[in-house]
Amino acid sequence: MNASAPDPNRPAVPARVKGRGAASNREGRFETRTTTPEDDGWTREATPAARPPTQVSEERTRSIISRNDSPDIPFTQSINPYRGCEHGCVYCYARPSHGYLNLSAGLDFETRLFAKTNAAERLRAELGRKGYRCTPINLGANTDPYQPIERRYRLTRQVLEVLAECGHPCTIVTKNALIERDLDLLVPMAQARLVHAFVSVTSLDNRLASALEPRASAPQRRLEAVSRLNAAGVPCGVLVAPIIPMVTDRWLEAILAQAAQAGATCAGYTLLRLPWEIKDLFREWLDLNLPERAGHVMSLVQQMRGGKDNDPRFGTRMRGEGPLADLIGQRFAVACRRHGLSRTRQVDLDCTRFQPPRVAGAQGELF
């Protein structure tokens, strides 16, 4: 066999789609249809993949507060104003959730988006229910609340307005500097100990970030947002998440150092997680962007995941296990001590200020 000929038994690697994290639309585990690409000989190898446009569907949700009892997550309530995320982070653990919509965790997740246009309305109703117990609500647990379409829909801002009105505490996790837009809401909330923000920074390499998380803010712009929020009095920490061995781990100490200079007082980290369809999407991304080390990266991931691509167990899914995972944990701990950063995402917020929203009566309000 000719040494330069492609291996017919190995599936072809699709071309990278500029501005998108995924390169294909692999079927999800719930999809009712499957497709198989066939080469008809008409496509040139150098032809770039078409750029799929972002499509947003508006929907009215029946509920807006999601709840969890996971022992390794520092909140029990969360709100996601959007389904799907235009940031396109190829490693995003939320990608498989698009399978419930009979859509792909690949390109569909970052191009077929859903906006819950009645999010603030539903939040007001749920906060006003009898027996509601106030605990901090996290914005950004599944998809980023400040992804690009938030500029148009402003659903996250509407949710914050309701929370501020009711004195309800919240935490925010984002990769987008758009959070600065809402400083007028966040500053008075911070003065009442009602908000704490976290900005996720994966690396300090703009070129890598443009391929890994193509439509999120650039790394230095995120750190600038950390600085501006803290300077305004809004406590903002940093999440080095996820750490990918031989891809992003080299920037761990530098990110924490720059975060401390930006005024951050706390930090957290997680290791790369590859549940369900993500493992195939991430392998595809490695073959496209880092082919020379793809096998080594996956070998290191498996060393931290008990020999598998993913470990879903509580207690180890966020941190991994084994010598390499322990080393990353030690590096993180040493860097936090050096820069005076607290290693916790448990934040001190005030739940005593909460007042249920007023429900307008048929005769209106006289006082």
C-alpha positions in Angstrom: 0.0 0.0 0.0 1.2 3.5 -0.8 2.4 5.1 2.5 0.9 8.4 1.5 -2.5 7.0 0.8 -5.3 7.6 3.4 -6.3 4.8 5.6 -9.8 3.6 4.2 -10.7 2.2 7.6 -10.3 5.5 9.4 -13.2 7.9 9.3 -12.5 11.1 7.5 -11.8 14.2 9.6 -14.2 17.1 8.6 -12.8 20.5 7.8 -12.8 23.1 10.5 -15.7 25.6 10.5 -14.3 29.1 11.1 -15.9 30.7 14.1 -17.3 27.5 15.4 -16.0 25.0 18.0 -17.5 21.8 16.6 -16.8 20.7 13.1 -19.7 18.3 12.6 -23.2 17.5 13.6 -22.8 14.1 15.2 -26.1 12.4 16.1 -27.1 12.5 19.8 -28.1 9.5 21.7 -31.8 10.5 21.5 -32.0 11.4 17.9 -34.5 9.4 15.8 -32.6 9.9 12.5 -29.0 9.3 11.5 -27.1 10.6 8.5 -24.0 9.2 6.8 -21.8 11.6 4.6 -20.8 10.2 1.2 -18.0 11.6 -1.0 -19.4 12.0 -4.5 -16.1 13.2 -5.9 -17.3 16.8 -6.5 -15.9 18.4 -3.4 -12.4 19.7 -3.5 -10.2 18.9 -0.5 -9.3 22.6 -0.1 -12.9 23.7 0.0 -13.6 25.3 3.4 -16.6 24.1 5.3 -19.7 26.3 5.0 -20.4 28.6 7.9 -23.7 27.7 9.5 -25.6 30.8 10.6 -26.9 31.3 14.1 -30.6 30.6 14.3 -32.6 31.7 17.4 -36.0 30.3 18.2 -38.1 32.1 20.8 -39.9 29.9 23.3 -42.1 30.4 26.4 -41.0 28.1 29.2 -43.2 26.7 31.9 -40.6 26.9 34.6 -37.3 28.8 34.9 -35.6 27.7 38.2 -33.8 24.4 37.9 -32.8 22.5 41.0 -30.1 19.9 41.8 -28.8 18.0 44.8 -25.4 17.2 43.5 -22.8 17.1 46.3 -20.0 18.5 44.2 -21.9 21.6 43.0 -21.9 24.7 45.3 -25.5 25.7 44.5 -28.9 24.1 44.5 -30.8 26.5 42.2 -29.9 27.8 38.8 -31.4 29.7 35.9 -30.5 29.3 32.2 -32.3 32.0 30.0 -31.0 30.2 26.9 -30.7 26.7 25.5 -27.6 26.2 23.4 -24.6 28.5 23.5 -23.1 30.5 20.7 -19.7 30.7 22.4 -19.1 27.2 20.8 -16.7 25.9 23.4 -15.9 22.5 22.1 -15.5 20.9 25.5 -18.8 22.2 27.0 -20.4 19.6 29.2 -23.8 21.0 28.4 -23.7 20.1 24.7 -25.5 16.7 25.2 -28.5 18.5 26.5 -29.4 19.5 22.9 -30.2 15.8 22.3 -33.4 16.3 24.3 -34.5 18.6 21.4 -33.6 16.0 18.8 -30.6 18.2 17.8 -26.9 17.5 17.7 -24.4 18.3 20.4 -22.1 19.4 17.6 -22.8 22.4 15.4 -26.5 22.5 16.4 -25.6 23.3 20.0 -23.9 26.5 19.0 -26.0 27.5 16.0 -29.6 26.4 16.9 -30.3 28.5 20.0 -33.5 28.9 22.0 -34.3 32.1 24.0 -36.8 31.8 26.9 -38.5 35.1 26.3 -40.7 34.8 29.4 -37.8 34.0 31.8 -38.4 37.1 34.0 -42.1 36.6 34.1 -41.7 32.9 35.2 -39.1 33.9 37.7 -41.4 36.4 39.3 -44.2 33.8 39.5 -41.9 31.2 41.0 -40.4 33.5 43.6 -43.9 34.5 44.7 -45.1 30.9 45.4 -46.0 30.0 49.0 -43.2 28.0 50.6 -40.5 29.3 48.4 -37.1 29.0 50.2 -34.5 31.5 49.3 -31.0 30.1 48.5 -28.6 31.7 46.0 -29.5 31.2 42.3 -26.7 30.5 39.9 -26.8 32.1 36.4 -24.7 30.1 33.9 -24.8 26.6 35.2 -25.6 25.1 31.8 -25.2 27.8 29.1 -23.5 31.2 29.3 -26.0 33.9 30.4 -23.9 36.5 28.6 -23.4 34.7 25.3 -23.6 37.0 22.2 -27.4 36.9 21.7 -27.9 38.4 25.1 -27.0 41.8 23.5 -30.3 41.5 21.6 -32.6 39.6 23.9 -31.4 41.0 27.3 -33.0 38.1 29.2 -30.2 37.8 31.7 -30.6 41.5 32.5 -34.3 41.1 33.0 -33.7 38.2 35.4 -31.2 40.3 37.3 -33.8 43.1 37.6 -36.3 40.7 39.2 -33.6 39.4 41.6 -32.5 42.9 42.5 -36.1 44.0 43.1 -36.7 41.0 45.5 -33.4 41.2 47.3 -32.6 37.7 46.1 -28.9 36.6 46.0 -27.2 35.1 43.0 -23.9 33.9 41.5 -22.9 34.4 37.9 -20.5 32.4 35.8 -19.5 33.7 32.3 -16.8 33.8 29.7 -18.1 37.1 28.2 -17.1 40.6 29.1 -20.7 41.6 28.3 -21.3 41.2 32.0 -19.9 44.8 32.4 -23.0 46.1 30.7 -25.0 45.3 33.9 -22.8 47.1 36.4 -25.6 49.5 37.2 -27.6 46.5 38.6 -24.6 44.5 40.0 -23.0 47.3 42.0 -26.0 48.0 44.3 -26.6 44.2 44.6 -23.0 43.7 45.6 -23.3 46.4 48.2 -26.2 44.4 49.7 -24.2 41.1 49.5 -26.5 39.8 46.8 -24.1 38.9 44.0 -20.8 37.2 43.3 -19.4 36.7 39.8 -16.9 34.3 38.4 -15.2 34.6 35.0 -13.9 31.5 33.4 -10.4 31.7 31.8 -9.0 28.6 30.1 -5.7 29.8 28.6 -3.9 33.0 27.8 -3.4 32.1 24.1 -5.7 34.0 21.8 -5.1 31.7 18.9 -5.9 28.6 20.9 -8.9 30.3 22.4 -10.3 31.2 19.0 -10.3 27.5 18.1 -11.3 26.1 21.5 -14.0 28.7 22.5 -14.4 30.7 19.3 -17.1 33.2 20.2 -16.3 33.9 23.8 -14.4 37.0 24.8 -10.6 36.8 24.4 -8.7 35.7 27.5 -7.2 39.1 28.3 -10.6 40.7 27.8 -12.1 38.4 30.4 -9.3 39.3 32.9 -10.0 42.9 32.2 -13.7 42.2 33.1 -12.5 40.7 36.4 -10.6 43.9 37.1 -13.4 46.2 36.2 -16.0 44.3 38.2 -13.8 44.2 41.3 -12.8 47.9 40.9 -16.5 48.7 40.8 -17.1 46.8 44.1 -18.6 43.7 42.5 -16.7 40.6 43.9 -15.5 38.6 41.0 -13.3 35.5 41.1 -11.8 33.3 38.4 -12.4 29.8 37.3 -9.6 28.0 35.5 -12.0 25.7 33.7 -11.6 23.3 32.2 -7.9 22.3 32.6 -6.9 20.2 29.5 -3.6 18.4 29.9 -1.0 19.3 27.3 -3.4 21.9 25.9 -4.2 24.5 28.5 -2.6 23.4 31.8 0.6 25.3 31.1 -1.3 28.6 31.8 -2.6 27.6 35.3 -0.2 29.6 37.4 -0.2 32.6 35.0 -4.0 32.9 35.0 -4.1 32.9 38.8 -1.4 35.5 39.0 -3.2 37.8 36.6 -6.5 37.2 38.3 -5.1 38.2 41.6 -3.7 41.4 40.0 -7.2 42.1 38.7 -8.5 42.0 42.3 -9.9 38.5 42.4 -9.9 37.0 45.9 -11.1 33.5 45.2 -10.5 30.9 42.4 -11.6 27.4 41.4 -10.8 24.9 38.7 -12.2 21.8 37.1 -10.6 19.1 34.8 -11.9 18.4 31.3 -15.1 16.3 31.3 -16.1 14.3 28.3 -19.6 12.9 28.8 -21.6 11.3 26.1 -21.2 12.9 22.6 -18.5 15.3 23.8 -15.7 12.7 23.8 -16.1 12.2 20.0 -16.4 15.9 19.3 -13.3 16.6 21.4 -11.3 13.9 19.6 -12.4 15.4 16.3 -11.3 18.8 17.5 -7.9 17.4 18.5 -7.4 15.8 15.1 -8.2 19.1 13.4 -6.3 21.5 15.6 -3.6 19.5 17.4 -3.1 16.3 15.4 0.6 15.9 16.5 -0.4 15.5 20.1 -4.0 14.2 19.9 -3.2 10.7 21.1 -1.0 12.0 24.0 -3.7 14.4 25.2 -6.3 11.6 25.3 -3.9 9.3 27.0 -3.4 11.8 29.8 -7.1 12.4 30.1 -7.7 8.7 30.5 -4.9 8.5 33.2 -7.0 10.9 35.3 -10.3 9.1 34.5 -9.6 5.5 35.5 -8.6 4.5 32.0 -11.8 5.9 30.4 -12.6 9.1 28.5 -14.9 10.2 31.3 -15.7 9.5 34.9 -19.2 10.7 36.0 -18.8 9.9 39.7 -19.5 12.5 42.3 -16.3 13.5 44.0 -13.9 12.6 41.1 -15.7 14.0 38.0 -14.5 17.6 38.7 -11.0 16.8 39.9 -10.0 13.5 38.5 -7.7 11.0 40.2 -4.2 9.6 39.9 -0.8 11.2 40.0 -1.4 13.7 37.2 -4.7 14.9 38.7 -3.0 15.2 42.1 -0.2 17.2 40.6 -2.6 19.7 39.0 -4.4 20.0 42.3 -1.1 20.7 44.1 -0.1 23.3 41.5 -3.4 25.1 41.9 -3.1 25.1 45.7 0.5 26.4 45.7 -0.5 29.2 43.2 -3.5 30.2 45.3 -1.4 30.5 48.4 1.2 32.5 46.6 -1.3 35.0 45.3 -3.6 35.1 48.4 -6.6 33.5 46.6 -9.2 31.5 48.5 -9.8 28.1 47.0 -13.5 27.9 47.3 -16.6 28.7 45.3 -18.7 28.9 48.5 -19.4 32.6 48.8 -21.0 34.7 51.5 -24.3 36.0 50.3 -27.2 37.4 52.3 -30.5 35.5 52.0 -32.3 37.5 54.7 -33.1 40.4 52.4 -35.4 38.4 50.2 -39.0 39.7 49.8 -41.4 37.9 47.5 -42.4 40.0 44.4 -45.6 41.9 44.6 -48.4 40.4 42.6 -50.5 43.1 40.9 -54.1 43.0 42.1 -57.2 43.6 39.9 -57.6 47.1 41.4 -54.0 48.0 41.2 -51.9 49.3 44.0 -53.0 52.4 46.0 -49.9 52.6 48.3 
